[in-house]
Amino acid sequence: MMNPNELNALISLLDDPDEGVFSHIKTKIVSLGQDVIPVLENAWEHSFNPLLQTRIENIIHTIQFQKIAEELRHWSKNNEHTLLEGALLVARYQYPDLDTAKLNKQLEQIKHDIWLELNDNLTALERTRVINHILFDVHQYSGNTVNYYAPQNSYINNVIESKKGNPLSLSIIYAIIAQSLALPIYGVNLPEHFVLAYRDENDFLQPSAKNDSSPILFYINPFSRGAVFGRKEIDAFLKQLKMKPLAEHYNACSNLDIIKRLIRNLINSYEKLGYPDKSQELQSLLNSIST
């Protein structure tokens, strides 16, 4: 950590009208990492200079973005990474001070409510009905049909708070809860939609990074309140899209595949809203976990 006096001296130079000077100072401050954020925030609060405040905000965002990118890369290379961890990292792109403890508590409540209704004698279909009842009837989650393409539908904290989401975000929450209860329910990367698969009860292995060919008992559509359907419906859906059926359209995908799709959804959302800077940043996040 730089000497406080030296750091404050650097910050005081941030209002220099020369972009070259600002770029040099920014690079130096950003290299110091997360520890300088409280100092920058203090300087912002005590400044009445709009240019200085804007540049401090720029630097703080850059530091936070680099941290998230680093953690997301680490998450993508860790074989034990969880879907919840990945979704929270994506949410921290927009909400760097996200209160994860509060979100975990809300998810734990749903999990507890489902657990109370489960027993070893229930079939896979009966267990799915229990999840559907607790998630959609008791906790009143539903598909956001009004603002379907809004970025908020892709941030797990917003979905948990509003109880409304798109097919992917609802599937993520459904899968996180189901897997925490040792139920073999995983994502299926359908084109233009996202659903879940209830895999064979005797196969509790996590899906591999590639396609997983374990037997599927049935599929679940969280966007339609957990409606259950079979392979024939996927056949018909792909035929409607005029797409050639591929193994990935029927089999469980990895957590990494799901988080990549989550980021792609956000890129598309921000492009539609006219925020190219956010789209570009998210594209760089996607590139960092795609290599």
C-alpha atoms as one frame of an Amber mdcrd trajectory, in Angstrom:
protein
   0.000   0.000   0.000   1.288   3.441  -0.947   2.033   6.020   1.745  -1.284
   7.831   2.546   0.214  11.237   1.823   1.507  10.054  -1.560  -1.865   8.518
  -2.413  -3.763  11.682  -1.480  -1.323  13.714  -3.540  -2.034  11.479  -6.534
  -5.784  11.763  -6.028  -5.524  15.558  -5.883  -4.073  15.501  -9.392  -7.057
  13.640 -10.847  -8.729  16.887 -11.905  -5.889  17.692 -14.319  -7.568  18.576
 -17.643  -4.871  16.669 -19.558  -6.280  13.200 -20.385  -2.743  11.840 -20.656
  -1.942  12.893 -17.104  -5.232  11.411 -15.860  -4.570   8.123 -17.677  -1.118
   7.843 -16.077  -2.429   8.560 -12.573  -5.383   6.209 -13.052  -3.081   3.343
 -14.050  -0.944   3.922 -10.963  -3.919   4.050  -8.563  -5.680   1.043 -10.157
  -2.506  -1.019  -9.706  -2.850  -0.573  -5.930  -6.038  -2.659  -5.936  -9.041
  -2.856  -3.618  -7.336  -1.293  -0.594  -7.449   2.199  -2.103 -11.235   2.242
  -2.593 -12.074   3.606   0.911  -9.542   6.419   0.377 -11.034   7.203  -3.032
 -14.554   7.197  -1.617 -13.490   9.582   1.135 -11.934  11.923  -1.436 -15.152
  11.801  -3.497 -17.280  12.701  -0.471 -15.100  15.724   0.378 -14.850  17.056
  -3.157 -17.099  19.598  -4.872 -15.344  19.135  -8.222 -17.577  17.230 -10.701
 -14.604  16.232 -12.894 -12.685  14.848  -9.914 -15.736  12.946  -8.684 -16.425
  11.458 -12.111 -12.818  10.313 -12.459 -12.814   8.793  -8.965 -15.986   6.865
  -9.869 -14.256   5.698 -13.050 -11.232   4.424 -11.116 -13.327   2.669  -8.453
 -15.364   0.932 -11.160 -12.180  -0.174 -12.942 -10.711  -1.638  -9.738 -13.940
  -3.467  -8.906 -14.329  -4.742 -12.456 -10.791  -6.128 -12.527 -11.412  -7.881
  -9.203 -14.631  -9.495 -10.466 -12.923 -10.568 -13.701 -10.116 -12.182 -11.700
 -12.528 -13.994  -9.372 -14.697 -15.147 -12.278 -11.641 -16.585 -14.071 -10.674
 -18.427 -10.896 -14.236 -19.683 -10.486 -14.308 -20.974 -14.085 -11.144 -23.041
 -13.557 -12.218 -24.550 -10.240 -13.830 -27.950 -10.679 -15.732 -27.514  -7.411
 -17.306 -24.198  -8.395 -20.979 -23.834  -7.552 -23.723 -22.296  -9.628 -24.625
 -19.869  -6.835 -21.047 -18.564  -6.611 -20.989 -17.943 -10.360 -24.358 -16.171
 -10.382 -23.304 -13.959  -7.456 -20.079 -12.980  -9.212 -22.055 -11.891 -12.265
 -24.419  -9.908 -10.030 -21.468  -8.143  -8.430 -20.623  -6.648 -11.815 -23.622
  -4.337 -11.362 -23.808  -4.512  -7.558 -20.234  -4.620  -6.186 -21.417  -4.196
  -2.577 -23.959  -7.000  -2.840 -25.170  -8.392   0.509 -24.688 -12.105  -0.156
 -25.613 -13.076   3.417 -29.138 -11.749   2.937 -29.560 -13.621  -0.363 -28.254
 -16.855   1.126 -30.729 -16.517   3.980 -33.625 -16.121   1.532 -32.538 -19.166
  -0.473 -32.079 -21.177   2.710 -35.656 -20.377   3.730 -36.998 -21.752   0.439
 -34.768 -24.810   0.783 -35.991 -25.386   4.348 -39.632 -25.092   3.322 -39.108
 -27.681   0.565 -37.109 -29.988   2.839 -39.989 -30.123   5.314 -42.237 -31.535
   2.558 -39.799 -34.116   1.170 -39.345 -37.726   2.205 -37.547 -40.758   0.799
 -40.785 -42.363  -0.411 -41.566 -39.643  -2.948 -40.965 -40.256  -6.639 -38.923
 -37.827  -8.743 -42.127 -36.340 -10.131 -43.619 -35.919  -6.652 -40.446 -34.183
  -5.450 -40.652 -31.824  -8.393 -44.256 -31.011  -7.497 -43.139 -30.157  -3.957
 -40.493 -27.746  -5.276 -43.010 -26.203  -7.653 -45.560 -25.704  -4.891 -43.093
 -24.060  -2.477 -41.285 -21.937  -5.066 -44.235 -20.782  -7.169 -47.256 -20.994
  -4.834 -45.813 -20.311  -1.385 -42.924 -17.959  -2.282 -44.712 -16.715  -5.412
 -41.868 -16.717  -7.934 -42.975 -16.198 -11.536 -41.761 -15.399 -15.021 -41.276
 -11.724 -15.845 -43.370 -11.441 -18.984 -43.660  -7.631 -18.851 -39.937  -6.742
 -18.854 -38.633  -9.981 -20.329 -35.368  -8.542 -21.727 -34.529  -6.232 -18.793
 -31.013  -6.732 -17.336 -32.567  -7.039 -13.871 -33.888 -10.465 -14.899 -30.325
 -11.748 -15.119 -29.044 -10.550 -11.739 -29.837 -13.165  -9.108 -30.220 -10.593
  -6.310 -32.885  -8.711  -8.285 -34.732 -11.926  -9.116 -34.754 -13.027  -5.476
 -35.963  -9.590  -4.344 -38.658  -9.157  -7.014 -39.467 -12.896  -7.310 -39.639
 -12.399 -11.075 -37.117 -13.562 -13.664 -36.474 -14.922 -17.122 -36.217 -18.648
 -17.998 -32.485 -18.762 -17.220 -32.510 -16.922 -13.889 -35.522 -18.875 -12.598
 -33.822 -22.109 -13.688 -30.635 -21.084 -11.863 -32.506 -20.486  -8.601 -34.492
 -23.713  -9.044 -31.332 -25.741  -9.732 -29.381 -24.166  -6.833 -32.124 -25.102
  -4.380 -32.693 -28.575  -5.840 -28.988 -29.464  -5.848 -28.598 -28.225  -2.268
 -31.233 -30.864  -1.403 -29.244 -33.543  -3.296 -31.800 -33.710  -6.103 -30.203
 -34.351  -9.541 -31.725 -31.383 -11.377 -29.473 -29.567 -13.872 -29.656 -27.003
 -16.639 -30.306 -27.775 -20.303 -28.969 -25.248 -22.808 -31.873 -25.040 -25.250
 -31.657 -22.360 -27.960 -33.884 -19.342 -27.240 -35.029 -20.909 -23.977 -33.596
 -22.584 -20.895 -35.015 -25.529 -18.979 -33.951 -28.120 -16.430 -33.531 -31.875
 -16.550 -34.281 -34.316 -13.739 -31.607 -36.924 -14.254 -31.644 -40.581 -13.304
 -32.090 -40.905  -9.529 -29.102 -43.248  -9.284 -26.678 -40.794 -10.908 -25.635
 -37.982  -8.575 -22.459 -36.989 -10.419 -22.120 -33.385 -11.506 -22.444 -32.917
 -15.273 -19.123 -32.636 -17.041 -17.873 -29.541 -18.836 -19.047 -31.186 -22.052
 -22.304 -32.965 -22.768 -23.549 -35.397 -20.166 -25.440 -38.404 -21.486 -26.894
 -39.708 -18.203 -30.526 -40.805 -18.578 -33.079 -38.006 -18.222 -36.325 -38.856
 -16.446 -38.098 -35.664 -17.558 -37.627 -31.947 -18.124 -38.831 -28.960 -16.072
 -39.744 -25.477 -17.296 -39.406 -23.024 -14.351 -40.638 -20.135 -16.513 -43.972
 -21.995 -16.765 -44.246 -22.630 -13.015 -42.252 -25.856 -13.203 -44.259 -27.549
 -15.945 -42.967 -31.057 -16.617 -42.491 -32.368 -20.162 -40.604 -34.962 -22.185
 -38.161 -35.325 -25.044 -40.900 -35.091 -27.667 -41.642 -31.513 -26.635 -37.995
 -30.586 -27.192 -38.169 -32.273 -30.616 -41.201 -30.153 -31.490 -39.607 -26.969
 -30.145 -36.454 -27.457 -32.231 -38.549 -28.274 -35.286 -40.449 -25.029 -34.793
 -37.119 -23.163 -34.689 -35.987 -25.118 -37.765 -32.891 -26.264 -35.909 -31.093
 -29.568 -36.167 -31.330 -31.485 -32.857 -28.004 -31.768 -31.040 -27.051 -33.749
 -27.938 -26.587 -30.510 -25.964 -30.262 -29.684 -26.512 -31.281 -32.717 -24.452
 -28.496 -33.304 -21.922 -27.362 -31.543 -18.769 -24.888 -28.708 -19.213 -22.180
 -27.516 -16.827 -22.322 -24.625 -14.397 -19.781 -22.837 -16.569 -22.091 -23.159
 -19.595 -24.917 -21.632 -17.562 -22.858 -18.648 -16.377 -21.613 -18.016 -19.918
 -25.210 -17.915 -21.099 -26.120 -15.606 -18.203 -23.437 -13.149 -19.320 -24.544
 -13.414 -22.960 -28.100 -12.561 -21.872 -26.801  -9.435 -20.142 -24.767  -8.434
 -23.194 -27.903  -8.674 -25.338 -29.986  -6.773 -22.765 -27.568  -3.855 -22.582
 -27.182  -3.758 -26.362 -30.972  -3.441 -26.701 -30.979  -0.618 -24.141 -28.111
   1.232 -25.833 -25.333   0.736 -23.266 -22.343  -0.276 -25.424 -19.803   0.254
 -22.608 -21.538  -2.298 -20.400 -21.902  -4.728 -23.313 -18.172  -4.452 -24.042
 -17.194  -4.987 -20.412 -19.420  -8.030 -20.141 -18.022  -9.353 -23.411 -14.535
  -9.119 -21.914 -15.790 -11.073 -18.866 -17.222 -13.706 -21.181 -13.968 -13.887
 -23.164 -11.963 -14.336 -19.969 -13.845 -17.539 -19.065 -14.123 -18.868 -22.611
 -10.414 -19.504 -23.218
